[in-house]
Amino acid sequence: MFLYRILPYVVAGNPVNYGKPYQLSCVEALATGLSVVGYHNQAEYIMSKFGWADGFWNLNPFIEKYQLCNTVDEVQEMSK
């Protein structure tokens, strides 16, 4: 079985790469991963330390939808 180790489609909200897909800061990548696996409260907590966090969540309202996926194929389909 081949496992993918890439985050689904997510747009950066950080000031350096704002609006660029897949150009996430470390905290954005961590928050995305936490949120996708069901730890959204923890993801919001770590992002709350950054003034631009609201911009990140506003650019990526679909992150929580990735939680509904059960397979890599479903995540890839949702990412389109």
N, CA, C and O atoms as a Maestro MAE file, in Angstrom:
{
 s_m_m2io_version
 :::
 2.0.0
}

f_m_ct {
 s_m_title
 :::
 protein
 m_atom[320] {
  # First column is atom index #
  i_m_mmod_type
  r_m_x_coord
  r_m_y_coord
  r_m_z_coord
  i_m_residue_number
  s_m_chain_name
  s_m_pdb_residue_name
  s_m_pdb_atom_name
  i_m_atomic_number
  :::
  1 25 0.843 -1.179 0.000 1 A "MET " " N  " 7
  2 3 0.000 0.000 0.000 1 A "MET " " CA " 6
  3 2 0.888 1.241 0.000 1 A "MET " " C  " 6
  4 15 1.808 1.359 0.810 1 A "MET " " O  " 8
  5 25 0.609 2.141 -0.894 2 A "PHE " " N  " 7
  6 3 1.374 3.382 -1.010 2 A "PHE " " CA " 6
  7 2 0.662 4.468 -0.221 2 A "PHE " " C  " 6
  8 15 -0.517 4.733 -0.456 2 A "PHE " " O  " 8
  9 25 1.360 5.095 0.706 3 A "LEU " " N  " 7
  10 3 0.784 6.166 1.509 3 A "LEU " " CA " 6
  11 2 1.288 7.515 1.036 3 A "LEU " " C  " 6
  12 15 2.485 7.703 0.819 3 A "LEU " " O  " 8
  13 25 0.368 8.450 0.880 4 A "TYR " " N  " 7
  14 3 0.746 9.805 0.509 4 A "TYR " " CA " 6
  15 2 1.084 10.586 1.764 4 A "TYR " " C  " 6
  16 15 0.437 10.426 2.799 4 A "TYR " " O  " 8
  17 25 2.076 11.410 1.670 5 A "ARG " " N  " 7
  18 3 2.449 12.251 2.806 5 A "ARG " " CA " 6
  19 2 2.480 13.697 2.378 5 A "ARG " " C  " 6
  20 15 3.474 14.400 2.558 5 A "ARG " " O  " 8
  21 25 1.393 14.117 1.821 6 A "ILE " " N  " 7
  22 3 1.266 15.505 1.383 6 A "ILE " " CA " 6
  23 2 -0.067 16.025 1.891 6 A "ILE " " C  " 6
  24 15 -1.061 15.299 1.930 6 A "ILE " " O  " 8
  25 25 -0.072 17.266 2.270 7 A "LEU " " N  " 7
  26 3 -1.324 17.868 2.704 7 A "LEU " " CA " 6
  27 2 -2.224 18.111 1.503 7 A "LEU " " C  " 6
  28 15 -1.735 18.311 0.391 7 A "LEU " " O  " 8
  29 25 -3.518 18.096 1.713 8 A "PRO " " N  " 7
  30 3 -4.424 18.427 0.607 8 A "PRO " " CA " 6
  31 2 -4.267 19.896 0.216 8 A "PRO " " C  " 6
  32 15 -3.505 20.631 0.845 8 A "PRO " " O  " 8
  33 25 -4.973 20.313 -0.804 9 A "TYR " " N  " 7
  34 3 -4.910 21.688 -1.292 9 A "TYR " " CA " 6
  35 2 -5.230 22.664 -0.165 9 A "TYR " " C  " 6
  36 15 -6.326 22.639 0.395 9 A "TYR " " O  " 8
  37 25 -4.277 23.514 0.160 10 A "VAL " " N  " 7
  38 3 -4.436 24.550 1.179 10 A "VAL " " CA " 6
  39 2 -3.676 25.780 0.694 10 A "VAL " " C  " 6
  40 15 -2.601 25.669 0.103 10 A "VAL " " O  " 8
  41 25 -4.250 26.949 0.953 11 A "VAL " " N  " 7
  42 3 -3.653 28.212 0.517 11 A "VAL " " CA " 6
  43 2 -3.020 28.909 1.723 11 A "VAL " " C  " 6
  44 15 -3.612 28.966 2.800 11 A "VAL " " O  " 8
  45 25 -1.834 29.425 1.532 12 A "ALA " " N  " 7
  46 3 -1.121 30.112 2.612 12 A "ALA " " CA " 6
  47 2 -1.821 31.410 3.000 12 A "ALA " " C  " 6
  48 15 -2.328 32.143 2.151 12 A "ALA " " O  " 8
  49 25 -1.837 31.673 4.293 13 A "GLY " " N  " 7
  50 3 -2.385 32.922 4.803 13 A "GLY " " CA " 6
  51 2 -1.313 33.764 5.465 13 A "GLY " " C  " 6
  52 15 -1.591 34.860 5.952 13 A "GLY " " O  " 8
  53 25 -0.084 33.254 5.485 14 A "ASN " " N  " 7
  54 3 1.006 33.991 6.129 14 A "ASN " " CA " 6
  55 2 1.429 35.169 5.251 14 A "ASN " " C  " 6
  56 15 1.242 35.125 4.035 14 A "ASN " " O  " 8
  57 25 1.990 36.211 5.840 15 A "PRO " " N  " 7
  58 3 2.329 37.423 5.090 15 A "PRO " " CA " 6
  59 2 3.356 37.217 3.974 15 A "PRO " " C  " 6
  60 15 3.345 37.959 2.992 15 A "PRO " " O  " 8
  61 25 4.224 36.244 4.101 16 A "VAL " " N  " 7
  62 3 5.267 36.019 3.097 16 A "VAL " " CA " 6
  63 2 4.705 35.362 1.841 16 A "VAL " " C  " 6
  64 15 5.056 35.759 0.730 16 A "VAL " " O  " 8
  65 25 3.843 34.371 1.999 17 A "ASN " " N  " 7
  66 3 3.330 33.605 0.853 17 A "ASN " " CA " 6
  67 2 1.820 33.696 0.707 17 A "ASN " " C  " 6
  68 15 1.197 32.775 0.179 17 A "ASN " " O  " 8
  69 25 1.224 34.787 1.165 18 A "TYR " " N  " 7
  70 3 -0.227 34.935 1.169 18 A "TYR " " CA " 6
  71 2 -0.839 34.595 -0.187 18 A "TYR " " C  " 6
  72 15 -0.438 35.127 -1.222 18 A "TYR " " O  " 8
  73 25 -1.816 33.699 -0.152 19 A "GLY " " N  " 7
  74 3 -2.568 33.352 -1.352 19 A "GLY " " CA " 6
  75 2 -1.927 32.291 -2.233 19 A "GLY " " C  " 6
  76 15 -2.505 31.908 -3.251 19 A "GLY " " O  " 8
  77 25 -0.759 31.814 -1.868 20 A "LYS " " N  " 7
  78 3 -0.069 30.812 -2.683 20 A "LYS " " CA " 6
  79 2 -0.425 29.407 -2.191 20 A "LYS " " C  " 6
  80 15 -0.255 29.102 -1.010 20 A "LYS " " O  " 8
  81 25 -0.916 28.556 -3.088 21 A "PRO " " N  " 7
  82 3 -1.227 27.189 -2.683 21 A "PRO " " CA " 6
  83 2 0.031 26.422 -2.298 21 A "PRO " " C  " 6
  84 15 1.078 26.564 -2.929 21 A "PRO " " O  " 8
  85 25 -0.084 25.620 -1.268 22 A "TYR " " N  " 7
  86 3 0.973 24.720 -0.799 22 A "TYR " " CA " 6
  87 2 2.217 25.430 -0.254 22 A "TYR " " C  " 6
  88 15 3.182 24.751 0.096 22 A "TYR " " O  " 8
  89 25 2.237 26.732 -0.169 23 A "GLN " " N  " 7
  90 3 3.399 27.470 0.347 23 A "GLN " " CA " 6
  91 2 3.153 27.855 1.802 23 A "GLN " " C  " 6
  92 15 3.194 29.032 2.160 23 A "GLN " " O  " 8
  93 25 2.900 26.860 2.623 24 A "LEU " " N  " 7
  94 3 2.506 27.092 4.003 24 A "LEU " " CA " 6
  95 2 3.704 27.304 4.921 24 A "LEU " " C  " 6
  96 15 4.794 26.783 4.687 24 A "LEU " " O  " 8
  97 25 3.471 28.073 5.957 25 A "SER " " N  " 7
  98 3 4.456 28.148 7.032 25 A "SER " " CA " 6
  99 2 4.337 26.852 7.832 25 A "SER " " C  " 6
  100 15 3.386 26.090 7.656 25 A "SER " " O  " 8
  101 25 5.290 26.613 8.695 26 A "CYS " " N  " 7
  102 3 5.251 25.391 9.522 26 A "CYS " " CA " 6
  103 2 3.984 25.340 10.369 26 A "CYS " " C  " 6
  104 15 3.364 24.283 10.491 26 A "CYS " " O  " 8
  105 25 3.593 26.470 10.954 27 A "VAL " " N  " 7
  106 3 2.418 26.470 11.818 27 A "VAL " " CA " 6
  107 2 1.145 26.242 10.995 27 A "VAL " " C  " 6
  108 15 0.211 25.604 11.483 27 A "VAL " " O  " 8
  109 25 1.088 26.742 9.776 28 A "GLU " " N  " 7
  110 3 -0.073 26.492 8.930 28 A "GLU " " CA " 6
  111 2 -0.168 25.008 8.561 28 A "GLU " " C  " 6
  112 15 -1.252 24.426 8.566 28 A "GLU " " O  " 8
  113 25 0.966 24.415 8.245 29 A "ALA " " N  " 7
  114 3 0.974 22.990 7.904 29 A "ALA " " CA " 6
  115 2 0.549 22.155 9.113 29 A "ALA " " C  " 6
  116 15 -0.244 21.223 8.980 29 A "ALA " " O  " 8
  117 25 1.074 22.490 10.279 30 A "LEU " " N  " 7
  118 3 0.709 21.759 11.488 30 A "LEU " " CA " 6
  119 2 -0.779 21.933 11.789 30 A "LEU " " C  " 6
  120 15 -1.465 20.962 12.107 30 A "LEU " " O  " 8
  121 25 -1.275 23.153 11.690 31 A "ALA " " N  " 7
  122 3 -2.692 23.414 11.956 31 A "ALA " " CA " 6
  123 2 -3.580 22.681 10.961 31 A "ALA " " C  " 6
  124 15 -4.634 22.165 11.333 31 A "ALA " " O  " 8
  125 25 -3.166 22.633 9.712 32 A "THR " " N  " 7
  126 3 -3.942 21.905 8.711 32 A "THR " " CA " 6
  127 2 -3.992 20.420 9.056 32 A "THR " " C  " 6
  128 15 -5.059 19.808 9.044 32 A "THR " " O  " 8
  129 25 -2.843 19.855 9.360 33 A "GLY " " N  " 7
  130 3 -2.796 18.438 9.724 33 A "GLY " " CA " 6
  131 2 -3.643 18.136 10.947 33 A "GLY " " C  " 6
  132 15 -4.393 17.159 10.957 33 A "GLY " " O  " 8
  133 25 -3.531 18.963 11.976 34 A "LEU " " N  " 7
  134 3 -4.335 18.766 13.178 34 A "LEU " " CA " 6
  135 2 -5.824 18.841 12.866 34 A "LEU " " C  " 6
  136 15 -6.609 18.017 13.335 34 A "LEU " " O  " 8
  137 25 -6.197 19.814 12.085 35 A "SER " " N  " 7
  138 3 -7.605 20.002 11.757 35 A "SER " " CA " 6
  139 2 -8.157 18.832 10.947 35 A "SER " " C  " 6
  140 15 -9.269 18.364 11.196 35 A "SER " " O  " 8
  141 25 -7.382 18.370 9.989 36 A "VAL " " N  " 7
  142 3 -7.833 17.271 9.123 36 A "VAL " " CA " 6
  143 2 -8.076 15.996 9.928 36 A "VAL " " C  " 6
  144 15 -9.004 15.245 9.630 36 A "VAL " " O  " 8
  145 25 -7.257 15.750 10.935 37 A "VAL " " N  " 7
  146 3 -7.430 14.520 11.717 37 A "VAL " " CA " 6
  147 2 -8.359 14.702 12.920 37 A "VAL " " C  " 6
  148 15 -8.474 13.810 13.761 37 A "VAL " " O  " 8
  149 25 -9.019 15.855 12.995 38 A "GLY " " N  " 7
  150 3 -10.053 16.041 13.998 38 A "GLY " " CA " 6
  151 2 -9.684 16.866 15.209 38 A "GLY " " C  " 6
  152 15 -10.465 16.941 16.158 38 A "GLY " " O  " 8
  153 25 -8.530 17.480 15.208 39 A "TYR " " N  " 7
  154 3 -8.103 18.307 16.335 39 A "TYR " " CA " 6
  155 2 -8.195 19.790 15.968 39 A "TYR " " C  " 6
  156 15 -7.227 20.538 16.105 39 A "TYR " " O  " 8
  157 25 -9.363 20.193 15.506 40 A "HIS " " N  " 7
  158 3 -9.538 21.571 15.033 40 A "HIS " " CA " 6
  159 2 -9.356 22.594 16.157 40 A "HIS " " C  " 6
  160 15 -8.803 23.670 15.927 40 A "HIS " " O  " 8
  161 25 -9.808 22.273 17.352 41 A "ASN " " N  " 7
  162 3 -9.631 23.217 18.476 41 A "ASN " " CA " 6
  163 2 -8.154 23.477 18.751 41 A "ASN " " C  " 6
  164 15 -7.753 24.614 18.998 41 A "ASN " " O  " 8
  165 25 -7.354 22.429 18.708 42 A "GLN " " N  " 7
  166 3 -5.918 22.587 18.919 42 A "GLN " " CA " 6
  167 2 -5.287 23.380 17.774 42 A "GLN " " C  " 6
  168 15 -4.391 24.196 17.989 42 A "GLN " " O  " 8
  169 25 -5.769 23.128 16.554 43 A "ALA " " N  " 7
  170 3 -5.276 23.866 15.390 43 A "ALA " " CA " 6
  171 2 -5.590 25.353 15.534 43 A "ALA " " C  " 6
  172 15 -4.738 26.201 15.269 43 A "ALA " " O  " 8
  173 25 -6.797 25.660 15.946 44 A "GLU " " N  " 7
  174 3 -7.161 27.064 16.148 44 A "GLU " " CA " 6
  175 2 -6.321 27.688 17.265 44 A "GLU " " C  " 6
  176 15 -5.948 28.858 17.184 44 A "GLU " " O  " 8
  177 25 -6.032 26.917 18.290 45 A "TYR " " N  " 7
  178 3 -5.233 27.445 19.398 45 A "TYR " " CA " 6
  179 2 -3.828 27.833 18.945 45 A "TYR " " C  " 6
  180 15 -3.360 28.931 19.246 45 A "TYR " " O  " 8
  181 25 -3.156 26.941 18.225 46 A "ILE " " N  " 7
  182 3 -1.783 27.289 17.807 46 A "ILE " " CA " 6
  183 2 -1.785 28.419 16.786 46 A "ILE " " C  " 6
  184 15 -0.851 29.219 16.746 46 A "ILE " " O  " 8
  185 25 -2.816 28.492 15.967 47 A "MET " " N  " 7
  186 3 -2.889 29.577 14.986 47 A "MET " " CA " 6
  187 2 -3.254 30.911 15.642 47 A "MET " " C  " 6
  188 15 -2.951 31.975 15.103 47 A "MET " " O  " 8
  189 25 -3.905 30.848 16.807 48 A "SER " " N  " 7
  190 3 -4.341 32.082 17.470 48 A "SER " " CA " 6
  191 2 -3.163 32.954 17.909 48 A "SER " " C  " 6
  192 15 -3.349 34.121 18.253 48 A "SER " " O  " 8
  193 25 -1.975 32.403 17.901 49 A "LYS " " N  " 7
  194 3 -0.786 33.157 18.296 49 A "LYS " " CA " 6
  195 2 -0.296 34.098 17.191 49 A "LYS " " C  " 6
  196 15 0.622 34.889 17.406 49 A "LYS " " O  " 8
  197 25 -0.908 34.011 16.018 50 A "PHE " " N  " 7
  198 3 -0.484 34.800 14.859 50 A "PHE " " CA " 6
  199 2 -1.613 35.733 14.422 50 A "PHE " " C  " 6
  200 15 -2.764 35.315 14.295 50 A "PHE " " O  " 8
  201 25 -1.272 36.980 14.198 51 A "GLY " " N  " 7
  202 3 -2.265 37.975 13.817 51 A "GLY " " CA " 6
  203 2 -2.939 37.709 12.488 51 A "GLY " " C  " 6
  204 15 -4.034 38.213 12.240 51 A "GLY " " O  " 8
  205 25 -2.318 36.938 11.641 52 A "TRP " " N  " 7
  206 3 -2.860 36.657 10.314 52 A "TRP " " CA " 6
  207 2 -3.641 35.339 10.269 52 A "TRP " " C  " 6
  208 15 -4.019 34.881 9.190 52 A "TRP " " O  " 8
  209 25 -3.885 34.730 11.431 53 A "ALA " " N  " 7
  210 3 -4.562 33.425 11.483 53 A "ALA " " CA " 6
  211 2 -5.959 33.469 10.881 53 A "ALA " " C  " 6
  212 15 -6.368 32.537 10.189 53 A "ALA " " O  " 8
  213 25 -6.687 34.542 11.140 54 A "ASP " " N  " 7
  214 3 -8.042 34.629 10.580 54 A "ASP " " CA " 6
  215 2 -8.007 34.591 9.061 54 A "ASP " " C  " 6
  216 15 -8.875 33.990 8.428 54 A "ASP " " O  " 8
  217 25 -7.003 35.235 8.481 55 A "GLY " " N  " 7
  218 3 -6.856 35.198 7.027 55 A "GLY " " CA " 6
  219 2 -6.633 33.789 6.511 55 A "GLY " " C  " 6
  220 15 -7.160 33.412 5.464 55 A "GLY " " O  " 8
  221 25 -5.852 33.013 7.247 56 A "PHE " " N  " 7
  222 3 -5.608 31.620 6.854 56 A "PHE " " CA " 6
  223 2 -6.907 30.823 6.859 56 A "PHE " " C  " 6
  224 15 -7.215 30.127 5.892 56 A "PHE " " O  " 8
  225 25 -7.670 30.924 7.947 57 A "TRP " " N  " 7
  226 3 -8.930 30.169 8.024 57 A "TRP " " CA " 6
  227 2 -9.929 30.670 6.997 57 A "TRP " " C  " 6
  228 15 -10.685 29.874 6.440 57 A "TRP " " O  " 8
  229 25 -9.951 31.970 6.733 58 A "ASN " " N  " 7
  230 3 -10.877 32.505 5.730 58 A "ASN " " CA " 6
  231 2 -10.529 32.031 4.322 58 A "ASN " " C  " 6
  232 15 -11.422 31.804 3.505 58 A "ASN " " O  " 8
  233 25 -9.248 31.882 4.037 59 A "LEU " " N  " 7
  234 3 -8.823 31.386 2.720 59 A "LEU " " CA " 6
  235 2 -9.085 29.893 2.549 59 A "LEU " " C  " 6
  236 15 -9.146 29.402 1.422 59 A "LEU " " O  " 8
  237 25 -9.239 29.177 3.642 60 A "ASN " " N  " 7
  238 3 -9.334 27.715 3.606 60 A "ASN " " CA " 6
  239 2 -10.543 27.169 4.363 60 A "ASN " " C  " 6
  240 15 -10.381 26.349 5.267 60 A "ASN " " O  " 8
  241 25 -11.751 27.610 4.008 61 A "PRO " " N  " 7
  242 3 -12.928 27.127 4.750 61 A "PRO " " CA " 6
  243 2 -13.195 25.639 4.528 61 A "PRO " " C  " 6
  244 15 -13.952 25.024 5.280 61 A "PRO " " O  " 8
  245 25 -12.586 25.070 3.514 62 A "PHE " " N  " 7
  246 3 -12.820 23.671 3.153 62 A "PHE " " CA " 6
  247 2 -11.968 22.692 3.949 62 A "PHE " " C  " 6
  248 15 -12.127 21.481 3.797 62 A "PHE " " O  " 8
  249 25 -11.067 23.186 4.796 63 A "ILE " " N  " 7
  250 3 -10.191 22.287 5.559 63 A "ILE " " CA " 6
  251 2 -11.009 21.291 6.379 63 A "ILE " " C  " 6
  252 15 -10.683 20.104 6.418 63 A "ILE " " O  " 8
  253 25 -12.047 21.758 7.020 64 A "GLU " " N  " 7
  254 3 -12.846 20.859 7.844 64 A "GLU " " CA " 6
  255 2 -13.540 19.783 7.012 64 A "GLU " " C  " 6
  256 15 -13.843 18.709 7.532 64 A "GLU " " O  " 8
  257 25 -13.793 20.047 5.749 65 A "LYS " " N  " 7
  258 3 -14.424 19.044 4.884 65 A "LYS " " CA " 6
  259 2 -13.497 17.855 4.646 65 A "LYS " " C  " 6
  260 15 -13.961 16.744 4.388 65 A "LYS " " O  " 8
  261 25 -12.191 18.088 4.734 66 A "TYR " " N  " 7
  262 3 -11.246 16.987 4.555 66 A "TYR " " CA " 6
  263 2 -11.399 15.942 5.658 66 A "TYR " " C  " 6
  264 15 -11.025 14.785 5.468 66 A "TYR " " O  " 8
  265 25 -11.943 16.338 6.806 67 A "GLN " " N  " 7
  266 3 -12.165 15.383 7.896 67 A "GLN " " CA " 6
  267 2 -13.150 14.292 7.493 67 A "GLN " " C  " 6
  268 15 -13.104 13.186 8.032 67 A "GLN " " O  " 8
  269 25 -14.025 14.589 6.566 68 A "LEU " " N  " 7
  270 3 -15.053 13.632 6.145 68 A "LEU " " CA " 6
  271 2 -14.509 12.544 5.233 68 A "LEU " " C  " 6
  272 15 -15.186 11.548 4.980 68 A "LEU " " O  " 8
  273 25 -13.305 12.727 4.746 69 A "CYS " " N  " 7
  274 3 -12.708 11.772 3.811 69 A "CYS " " CA " 6
  275 2 -12.133 10.574 4.564 69 A "CYS " " C  " 6
  276 15 -11.569 10.711 5.650 69 A "CYS " " O  " 8
  277 25 -12.293 9.402 3.960 70 A "ASN " " N  " 7
  278 3 -11.785 8.173 4.572 70 A "ASN " " CA " 6
  279 2 -10.590 7.587 3.836 70 A "ASN " " C  " 6
  280 15 -9.878 6.742 4.379 70 A "ASN " " O  " 8
  281 25 -10.369 8.028 2.611 71 A "THR " " N  " 7
  282 3 -9.261 7.488 1.825 71 A "THR " " CA " 6
  283 2 -8.496 8.621 1.164 71 A "THR " " C  " 6
  284 15 -8.977 9.751 1.080 71 A "THR " " O  " 8
  285 25 -7.300 8.300 0.698 72 A "VAL " " N  " 7
  286 3 -6.480 9.268 -0.022 72 A "VAL " " CA " 6
  287 2 -7.204 9.732 -1.281 72 A "VAL " " C  " 6
  288 15 -7.157 10.909 -1.638 72 A "VAL " " O  " 8
  289 25 -7.867 8.804 -1.943 73 A "ASP " " N  " 7
  290 3 -8.594 9.156 -3.169 73 A "ASP " " CA " 6
  291 2 -9.693 10.174 -2.894 73 A "ASP " " C  " 6
  292 15 -9.910 11.088 -3.689 73 A "ASP " " O  " 8
  293 25 -10.386 10.016 -1.768 74 A "GLU " " N  " 7
  294 3 -11.432 10.969 -1.410 74 A "GLU " " CA " 6
  295 2 -10.837 12.350 -1.131 74 A "GLU " " C  " 6
  296 15 -11.420 13.365 -1.512 74 A "GLU " " O  " 8
  297 25 -9.696 12.392 -0.480 75 A "VAL " " N  " 7
  298 3 -9.033 13.665 -0.200 75 A "VAL " " CA " 6
  299 2 -8.611 14.318 -1.518 75 A "VAL " " C  " 6
  300 15 -8.802 15.520 -1.702 75 A "VAL " " O  " 8
  301 25 -8.044 13.539 -2.424 76 A "GLN " " N  " 7
  302 3 -7.632 14.096 -3.718 76 A "GLN " " CA " 6
  303 2 -8.824 14.611 -4.505 76 A "GLN " " C  " 6
  304 15 -8.740 15.653 -5.155 76 A "GLN " " O  " 8
  305 25 -9.926 13.891 -4.450 77 A "GLU " " N  " 7
  306 3 -11.138 14.325 -5.157 77 A "GLU " " CA " 6
  307 2 -11.675 15.612 -4.538 77 A "GLU " " C  " 6
  308 15 -12.094 16.516 -5.260 77 A "GLU " " O  " 8
  309 25 -11.667 15.702 -3.225 78 A "MET " " N  " 7
  310 3 -12.143 16.898 -2.532 78 A "MET " " CA " 6
  311 2 -11.243 18.092 -2.824 78 A "MET " " C  " 6
  312 15 -11.701 19.234 -2.821 78 A "MET " " O  " 8
  313 25 -9.963 17.828 -3.075 79 A "SER " " N  " 7
  314 3 -8.993 18.900 -3.317 79 A "SER " " CA " 6
  315 2 -9.163 19.569 -4.670 79 A "SER " " C  " 6
  316 15 -8.619 20.649 -4.901 79 A "SER " " O  " 8
  317 25 -9.901 18.949 -5.551 80 A "LYS " " N  " 7
  318 3 -10.050 19.507 -6.920 80 A "LYS " " CA " 6
  319 2 -10.974 20.688 -6.942 80 A "LYS " " C  " 6
  320 15 -11.207 21.271 -8.001 80 A "LYS " " O  " 8
  :::
 }
 m_bond[319] {
  # First column is bond index #
  i_m_from
  i_m_to
  i_m_order
  :::
  1 1 2 1
  2 2 3 1
  3 3 4 2
  4 3 5 1
  5 5 6 1
  6 6 7 1
  7 7 8 2
  8 7 9 1
  9 9 10 1
  10 10 11 1
  11 11 12 2
  12 11 13 1
  13 13 14 1
  14 14 15 1
  15 15 16 2
  16 15 17 1
  17 17 18 1
  18 18 19 1
  19 19 20 2
  20 19 21 1
  21 21 22 1
  22 22 23 1
  23 23 24 2
  24 23 25 1
  25 25 26 1
  26 26 27 1
  27 27 28 2
  28 27 29 1
  29 29 30 1
  30 30 31 1
  31 31 32 2
  32 31 33 1
  33 33 34 1
  34 34 35 1
  35 35 36 2
  36 35 37 1
  37 37 38 1
  38 38 39 1
  39 39 40 2
  40 39 41 1
  41 41 42 1
  42 42 43 1
  43 43 44 2
  44 43 45 1
  45 45 46 1
  46 46 47 1
  47 47 48 2
  48 47 49 1
  49 49 50 1
  50 50 51 1
  51 51 52 2
  52 51 53 1
  53 53 54 1
  54 54 55 1
  55 55 56 2
  56 55 57 1
  57 57 58 1
  58 58 59 1
  59 59 60 2
  60 59 61 1
  61 61 62 1
  62 62 63 1
  63 63 64 2
  64 63 65 1
  65 65 66 1
  66 66 67 1
  67 67 68 2
  68 67 69 1
  69 69 70 1
  70 70 71 1
  71 71 72 2
  72 71 73 1
  73 73 74 1
  74 74 75 1
  75 75 76 2
  76 75 77 1
  77 77 78 1
  78 78 79 1
  79 79 80 2
  80 79 81 1
  81 81 82 1
  82 82 83 1
  83 83 84 2
  84 83 85 1
  85 85 86 1
  86 86 87 1
  87 87 88 2
  88 87 89 1
  89 89 90 1
  90 90 91 1
  91 91 92 2
  92 91 93 1
  93 93 94 1
  94 94 95 1
  95 95 96 2
  96 95 97 1
  97 97 98 1
  98 98 99 1
  99 99 100 2
  100 99 101 1
  101 101 102 1
  102 102 103 1
  103 103 104 2
  104 103 105 1
  105 105 106 1
  106 106 107 1
  107 107 108 2
  108 107 109 1
  109 109 110 1
  110 110 111 1
  111 111 112 2
  112 111 113 1
  113 113 114 1
  114 114 115 1
  115 115 116 2
  116 115 117 1
  117 117 118 1
  118 118 119 1
  119 119 120 2
  120 119 121 1
  121 121 122 1
  122 122 123 1
  123 123 124 2
  124 123 125 1
  125 125 126 1
  126 126 127 1
  127 127 128 2
  128 127 129 1
  129 129 130 1
  130 130 131 1
  131 131 132 2
  132 131 133 1
  133 133 134 1
  134 134 135 1
  135 135 136 2
  136 135 137 1
  137 137 138 1
  138 138 139 1
  139 139 140 2
  140 139 141 1
  141 141 142 1
  142 142 143 1
  143 143 144 2
  144 143 145 1
  145 145 146 1
  146 146 147 1
  147 147 148 2
  148 147 149 1
  149 149 150 1
  150 150 151 1
  151 151 152 2
  152 151 153 1
  153 153 154 1
  154 154 155 1
  155 155 156 2
  156 155 157 1
  157 157 158 1
  158 158 159 1
  159 159 160 2
  160 159 161 1
  161 161 162 1
  162 162 163 1
  163 163 164 2
  164 163 165 1
  165 165 166 1
  166 166 167 1
  167 167 168 2
  168 167 169 1
  169 169 170 1
  170 170 171 1
  171 171 172 2
  172 171 173 1
  173 173 174 1
  174 174 175 1
  175 175 176 2
  176 175 177 1
  177 177 178 1
  178 178 179 1
  179 179 180 2
  180 179 181 1
  181 181 182 1
  182 182 183 1
  183 183 184 2
  184 183 185 1
  185 185 186 1
  186 186 187 1
  187 187 188 2
  188 187 189 1
  189 189 190 1
  190 190 191 1
  191 191 192 2
  192 191 193 1
  193 193 194 1
  194 194 195 1
  195 195 196 2
  196 195 197 1
  197 197 198 1
  198 198 199 1
  199 199 200 2
  200 199 201 1
  201 201 202 1
  202 202 203 1
  203 203 204 2
  204 203 205 1
  205 205 206 1
  206 206 207 1
  207 207 208 2
  208 207 209 1
  209 209 210 1
  210 210 211 1
  211 211 212 2
  212 211 213 1
  213 213 214 1
  214 214 215 1
  215 215 216 2
  216 215 217 1
  217 217 218 1
  218 218 219 1
  219 219 220 2
  220 219 221 1
  221 221 222 1
  222 222 223 1
  223 223 224 2
  224 223 225 1
  225 225 226 1
  226 226 227 1
  227 227 228 2
  228 227 229 1
  229 229 230 1
  230 230 231 1
  231 231 232 2
  232 231 233 1
  233 233 234 1
  234 234 235 1
  235 235 236 2
  236 235 237 1
  237 237 238 1
  238 238 239 1
  239 239 240 2
  240 239 241 1
  241 241 242 1
  242 242 243 1
  243 243 244 2
  244 243 245 1
  245 245 246 1
  246 246 247 1
  247 247 248 2
  248 247 249 1
  249 249 250 1
  250 250 251 1
  251 251 252 2
  252 251 253 1
  253 253 254 1
  254 254 255 1
  255 255 256 2
  256 255 257 1
  257 257 258 1
  258 258 259 1
  259 259 260 2
  260 259 261 1
  261 261 262 1
  262 262 263 1
  263 263 264 2
  264 263 265 1
  265 265 266 1
  266 266 267 1
  267 267 268 2
  268 267 269 1
  269 269 270 1
  270 270 271 1
  271 271 272 2
  272 271 273 1
  273 273 274 1
  274 274 275 1
  275 275 276 2
  276 275 277 1
  277 277 278 1
  278 278 279 1
  279 279 280 2
  280 279 281 1
  281 281 282 1
  282 282 283 1
  283 283 284 2
  284 283 285 1
  285 285 286 1
  286 286 287 1
  287 287 288 2
  288 287 289 1
  289 289 290 1
  290 290 291 1
  291 291 292 2
  292 291 293 1
  293 293 294 1
  294 294 295 1
  295 295 296 2
  296 295 297 1
  297 297 298 1
  298 298 299 1
  299 299 300 2
  300 299 301 1
  301 301 302 1
  302 302 303 1
  303 303 304 2
  304 303 305 1
  305 305 306 1
  306 306 307 1
  307 307 308 2
  308 307 309 1
  309 309 310 1
  310 310 311 1
  311 311 312 2
  312 311 313 1
  313 313 314 1
  314 314 315 1
  315 315 316 2
  316 315 317 1
  317 317 318 1
  318 318 319 1
  319 319 320 2
  :::
 }
}
